[in-house]
């Protein structure tokens, strides 16, 4: 997973999580769905990045 900075990815995950929280508090079902899907994808990417680092090092 060269080229993916874990720190930058973690920051995007935190921002997306905060968007999910905002969507829940405003009861915006479309936003909840959109940001939840994005968060799941980002967390899966994070998992792959960590696995790749473990395999490399």
PLY file of the C-alpha trace (Angstrom):
ply
format ascii 1.0
element vertex 57
property float x
property float y
property float z
element edge 56
property int vertex1
property int vertex2
end_header
0.00 0.00 0.00
2.73 2.40 -0.94
1.65 5.99 -1.20
-1.03 5.80 1.48
-0.05 7.74 4.57
-1.59 6.14 7.68
-1.71 9.49 9.46
-3.63 11.12 6.60
-5.94 8.12 6.38
-6.58 8.25 10.12
-7.48 11.94 9.85
-9.99 11.21 7.09
-11.47 8.40 9.19
-11.93 10.76 12.14
-13.55 13.41 9.94
-15.88 10.85 8.39
-16.81 9.49 11.81
-17.67 13.01 12.92
-19.86 13.40 9.83
-21.70 10.21 10.79
-22.28 11.62 14.29
-23.57 14.87 12.81
-25.88 13.02 10.45
-27.27 10.97 13.33
-27.87 14.05 15.47
-29.68 15.80 12.61
-31.60 12.64 11.67
-30.41 12.84 8.06
-30.96 9.30 6.82
-29.26 9.86 3.45
-26.19 11.34 5.10
-26.09 8.57 7.69
-26.09 5.98 4.92
-23.53 7.82 2.77
-21.04 8.55 5.56
-21.48 5.11 7.13
-20.61 3.45 3.82
-17.63 5.77 3.41
-16.45 5.01 6.94
-16.72 1.26 6.39
-14.66 1.57 3.20
-12.03 3.72 4.88
-11.73 1.28 7.78
-11.31 -1.60 5.33
-8.59 0.36 3.53
-6.92 1.04 6.89
-6.98 -2.68 7.65
-5.29 -3.44 4.33
-2.65 -0.77 4.90
-1.79 -2.24 8.31
-1.67 -5.78 6.90
0.63 -4.65 4.08
2.94 -2.96 6.56
3.03 -6.11 8.69
3.87 -8.23 5.66
6.64 -5.81 4.58
8.26 -5.39 7.93
0 1
1 2
2 3
3 4
4 5
5 6
6 7
7 8
8 9
9 10
10 11
11 12
12 13
13 14
14 15
15 16
16 17
17 18
18 19
19 20
20 21
21 22
22 23
23 24
24 25
25 26
26 27
27 28
28 29
29 30
30 31
31 32
32 33
33 34
34 35
35 36
36 37
37 38
38 39
39 40
40 41
41 42
42 43
43 44
44 45
45 46
46 47
47 48
48 49
49 50
50 51
51 52
52 53
53 54
54 55
55 56
